[in-house]
Amino acid sequence: MSLTFQAVMVDLKDDQVEAQVRELSEEDLPKGEVLIKVAYSSVNFKDGLAGLKDGKIVQSYPFIPGIDLSGTVVSSENDRFSEGDRVIATSYDIGVTHFGGYSEYAKIPADWVVPLPEGLSLRDAMIFGTAGFTAALSVHRLEQAGITPESGKVLVTGATGGVGSMAVAMLAKRGYDVSASTGKQSEHEFLKVLGAKEVLSRDEVYDGGKIRPLSKGKWMAAVDPVGGDSLAAVLSEMKQNGAVAVSGLTGGTKIPTTVHPFILRGVSLLGVDSAYCAMPLRSEIWARLGQDLKPDDLELLVNREVSLKEVPQAMEDIIESKIRGRVLVKVEE
């Protein structure tokens, strides 16, 4: 008997993208060596874009979005995995060109699958998801650049978003002096609970005016999931030999900066690529997420938990900046 299951699919209808739950069979899934019964997924900004016609994420319809998933192996054509293994699959082409995690079952190439590390449950893994992985990789890159808790203040922009809130909690866990920036006045207390010693308004980082090539040095390091003009302002305020880990573009793709921060203060701009991060480093980062980068109270980062039927609304909410922290998708009933 063919396996049947529920999944959220996006499709074009009357020249608009519509997301709804449909019943599918195993034959509808793409090729992949590992069949996974999905337990949890999450909602990321990229997932929200998958619900927009001009989101430039989905390339063909109908399609199952969801760039993250965790679950249990049902069957595997690859010797690395066996029935009953608990696993994580994020990034690569999942939820972009390959059917994603908003589905009770998923077929994933074995090279994209990570065994669930010690210290994490399947639920924990998706509270982190791509956002948490990106935040952890940002912290890792800063530490590789020589940044330590003793170095000085670390700024996190877009701090109420998935990557930003995760970065605040992780840096605080590691003992850093964290300054969090947000455009949401109502969330200042939330960021302090996560461990920020100082909370700044978005305008205190960049007020929309002309950006000076160099300003007074304030930060030794920064985690920036925003990009655009805000990133240029942050670069101008970095201290000598500071470093900025950049992973996002919600503020724009262009950086109106000069060479001055780099050649006069030795500032490093560190790119964070979580999508195609090599598997050895990917495994190392996931292991750290179960250990020294795991916040003491991971549940603080959960905005809400939704079912598959509630995913379309959550996709809209994240695009409209109505979410702080993480939206967890409970797929397995």
N, C-alpha and C positions, 0 to 999 in steps of 0.2 A: 504494500500500500504506500502511495506517495505521501511524503511528509507535507503537511499543510500548516501554515502559521500566519500570524499577523505582522504587518510592517507598515511604517509610515512611508508613503510614496509622494513625491512631488511630480506634477505633470502639468503640461501646458493646456489651458482651457480658455477659449476665447481670448487668446493672446496674453493671458495672465497665468502666473504660476499658482497652482492650487495644491495644498498638502492635505492628505487624508489617509486614514488607516484602511488598508486593503488586505484581503486574504490572498496569500501566494502559496506556491508549492516549491519544493526543493529544485525543480527543474528551472524555475525562474531565476535562481541565484547564478552569479558569474562563476567562472572557474576559480578554484582555489583548493589547495591540498588539505586544508584543515577546516572541518565543519564544526562550528561552535554554537552551542546553545547559549544565547546572550542573556546575561543576568542584569547588567547595568550599562548605560551609556551616559552621555552628558550633553549639555547644550553650550556650544562655543559660538563666537562671533561668525566664524566661517560657516557654521551650520545655519545661522540666521540668513546669511547671504544666499545659501542654497534655496531659500524660499522666495528669492527675488529674481525677476526675469533678467535684470541687468546686474545681478550679483556676481557674474563671471566665475561661478564655481561649477555648476552643473553644465556638462557639455552635451548631454543627450537625455531625452525623456522617454518614458517615465524612469524615475530614479529614486533609490533609497538613500537619504542623507544620513549624517551622523559620523563624524570623523573619529569617534572613540567607541570602544566596547570592551567589556570584560565578561568572561563566562567560562563555560566548561566544555572541553573537547568531547564531541560526540564520535567523531572518526577522523583519522588522519592517514594520508598517503605518504607522510614524511616520518622517518624514524625518530625524529626529535620529539615528537608528540604522540601521546597515547590517549585512549578513551579515559575520561575522568580527570585529565590534567586541567588545572585552573590557569587561565591565561589572560593576557592583555593584548589588544591590538589597537594601535593608534597611528595616526599620521600616514606617511607614504601617500597612496592614492585613495585611501579609504574615505568614503563620503565625498569624493571629488569625481573620480572616473570609475571607481569600484564601489559597488553597493556597500553601504555603511552600517552603522550600529543601531539604527532605529528599526530593528527587526528582531523577532524572536529567535531567528537563526541566521547565521552569516557564514559564508565560505571565504576564507582569507588565505592568500599565499603564505606558506610556512615561513618565508624569510621576513615577513612582517609581524610575526607573532612572538611575544615575549612571555616566558613563564612567569607567573605571579611570584614576586619576591617575598621573602620572609618579612613579617611585620606589616603586611597589607592584606586586607580582605578584598573580595571582588568589589564591594561597595566603596571601600577606601580608595581603590585604584581609580574609580570613576569620579570620586569627589576631586581627585587630582586631575585626571584626564589630560588632554593636550595642554590645557591652561597650566596645570600644576607642573607638568613635565617641562613646559617652556620656562616657567619661573625657576625651576630647579636648574635647568641648563644655563639660565642667565646667572644665577648665583655661582654655579660651577665655573663659568667663564670669567667672572670677576675674580674669583679666588685663584684661577690659573694666572691671571694678570698681576697677582701679588697683593690683592686687596684682602685685608684681615679686619676683624672687629676693632683692632687698635688703630687702624688707618685713619678713621674719621667718619663723618656723617655719610650715610647712604640715602639718596633720594629715590623714591618710587613714584612714578607718574601714573595717572590712570588707576589710582590705587584701589578703587572699589570694584574694578573689573575682575575677571577671572584670573588673568596673569598677575595683575597688580596686587590683588588681595592675597594671593598665594605667596608672592614675593615678600610682602610685608611680614607675613607669619613665619616664613622660612628664615628670613634674615634675622628677625627677632629671636627665633629659636637658637640661631647660631651666635647670638650675643652682639649683633650689630646695633649701632645707634641709627634708627630708621626714621626718616622724615617722609611722610606720605602726602601726596598731592591729589586732590579730588575737586571736581566741580560740584559735588553734592554736599551742601552744608549739613544736611540731616544725617550724614554718615560719619561725621567726625568721631563720635564715640565708638562706633563699630571698629574703626581703624585703630583706635587706642587700645581696645580690647584685644585686637590681633597682635599688638606689640609695638605700634608706632609711638615713639617718644614725642613726636611733633607732627601736627596735621596742618597742612597749608591749603589754601584755596588754589584753584587752578590759576587764577590771575596773579597769585604771588610768584608763580613759576614763569608764566608768560601772560602778559596783559594785553596782547594784541598789537602792541606798538612796534617800533623799529628795534631790531635786535642788534646790539653792539657786537663787534667782532670778539671782544673780551670784556667781561664784567668782573666784579669782585668775586674771587673764588669762594664758593660756599660748600661744595660737595666733593668728597673724595671718590665717590662712586655713584652710579645711578642704574636703576633698572627701568627701561623705557619701552612700554608696549604701545606708545602713542605715535611717535614719529612726527614729521612735519615741522611747523614753526616751533612747537614746544620743545622738540629735540634740539633745534638750533639754539634756543635760549638756554637749555640745560648745558650744552657743550660750552657756551660762553662763560658759564659760572663754575666750571670744574676747576679744582685745585691742581697744583703741579703733580704730574704723573698720575692723574686720576683716570678712571675708566668708566665707560658707559656701555651697558649691554642692551642692544636694541632688538626688539622682536615684533613690533607691530606697526600699523599704518592707519589707525583710526583717525589720527590727526592730519593725515596726508602723506604722500609718497615723496615729496620734494623736501630737501633740507636746505634752507637759505642761510648757509654758514660760510665761513672763510677757512683758510688753512691755519689761522692764528692759534686756535686751541691746540692744534696738533704739533705745530713747530715751535711755539713759544712756551707751552706748558707741558708738552709731551703727553697730551691726552690720548687715550686709546678708545676707538670706537669699535666695539665688539659685536659682530653680527651673530644672531642666535637663530639657527635653522633647526627647528624641531621636526619639520616634516620629513626630511631625508637624512637625519642624524644617523651616522653609521651604527650598526648593531652593537659592537663592543661598547661604545660610549653610551648608547641607549640603555643597554643592560646595566651599566654602571650607575647611571642616573636613576633608573627605577629602583635599584638596590638602595641608593641613598634616600629615596623617598620613603622607604620602609624603615629607615634608621635615623640618621642625624638631621635630615631635612623634613621629617614628619612633625608637623605642629603638635603640641601637647593635646589640643582639643580640635581635631579636624572638623568636627561637626559645626564649629563656629562659622566655617566657610560655606556651609550649605544654605543657599537662599530658599530653596524649596525642592521637594521631590515630586516628580510628575510621572504620569502613565504615558503610554504611547499615544493615547487619544488626546492628551494635553500638550504634546510636543509642538504641534503647529502654532499654538498660542505662545509658547515659550520662545519659539524661533522669531516671532514678531517682536516679543518683548525685548530680546537681547539687541535687536537692531535699533529699537527705540530707546535704548539705554535705561530701561526700567528695571534692570537686574543688578544687584550687588552680589559679589561672590559667585557661587556656582549653582547651577540648576542640574540636579541629578535626575536621570531618567531610569526608573525601575521598569525594566523590560519583562523580566520573568515574574509571572503572577505567583 
